[in-house]
Amino acid sequence: MVHEHHATTHHFDLRLEGGGVLWSWALPKGLPVDPRCNRLAVRVEDHELDHIDFEDATPVDGVEGAATKLIWDDGVYQVVRSSPGKLVVDLSGRRGTCRYALVHTGGSNWLAHLMA
């Protein structure tokens, strides 16, 4: 699941179901579309599974985190490789199929890399 989130700043949210929750990363510039250009992915709190198909086009004034949130893409994923600090997944959605690596770079920061 990838949400397009029009909040204080426009960004995308990558959400992968695992362990009964949605592991979540905020992507300020979206997922990379070129393997030569990596993008920041900020790990945020896990979300409940009911967020998997959540959309809300009506922002709520004064409510933190409340903003237009639309499903940008959805589909399935398969873990290719998982180790501490690195996750490689095949994403298969309506917009296509790609392999991405998420690499922990410190704190809540991760690097999203499109694998060629």
N, C-alpha and C positions, 0 to 999 in steps of 0.2 A: 504494500500500500504506500502510495506517495500522495500526501496532501499538498495542495497549494494553499498557503496560509497568508492572508492579507492582514497582518497584525501591525504593531508599531513599525516593523520593517517587513517588507515582502520577502518571504522565504518559502522553502519546501520542507516537509517533514517526511522522513523515511521511517516506516514502521514495519517491523518484522515480528511475526508471532512466534513466541517461544516461551516455554515454562509457564504457560497460563497467562501471559501478559504480552503486551506489544513493546518490544525493545524499540527505542526511538532516538533518532538523530535529527537535529535541525540543520538544514542545508541552506545557508544564506544565498547561494547562487545556484542551487539545484544540483542534481547529479552531473558529473562531468560527461560530456558528449565526445571528447577527444582524449585518447590515451596519453597525449603529451601534456595535458592540463589537468592537474589534480585540484580538488576542491575541499574546502573546510567542511567537516561534519561535526557538529557539537552534540555530544551525548547528553540527552535530557532524561528526565524521569520516565520510567516505564509507564505505559498507559494501560488502562483496562481494555479487555477485548472488545467491549462495545464501541470503542473508537474506530474499529476496523472499517466500518462503513458509514462513519459519522460525517455528515456535511451540515454546514450552517451558513447560510448566506446573509444572515441578519446579525450584525455586530451588536453587542450590548454595551452601551456607554457606561463607563465607570467600572466595568468588570474586567479585572486583570486577565489577560490571555484570551478574552472573548473578541473574536474578529471573524471575518468571512473565512471559512475553511471549506475548500472544495476538493473532491477526489480528482487528482490529476492523472493517476494511473493506479490500476489494481491488477492483481494476478497471483501468481504463486512464486515461491523461491525454494531453492535447494542449497543447503550448505555444502560447499565443495571442500573447504578446509577451515578448521577452527583451532586456534591456539590462543594462549593469553596475549591479548593486545593485537590480534589479527583475526579477521573474519572474511572469508572469500565466499561469495554467494552468486548463484545464477538467478537473475530476476527474469521472469517471463510474464509480461503483462500485455495489455492492449496496444501499448506503444512500441512493443518489440521485446527482444530477448537479449540480455547483456550480462556479462560477468563483471562483478565489482569486487574490489578489495577495500575493506575498511581497516585502517591501521591506526592504532592508538598512538598519539604523539605526545601525550602528557595531559594531566588534569582531565577536563571533560572534552578536550580537543582530539579529534580523529581526522584522518585524511581519507577522502573518498577517491578511489582510482578506478577508472575504466580499464579493464584488461583487454588487450587486443587479441 
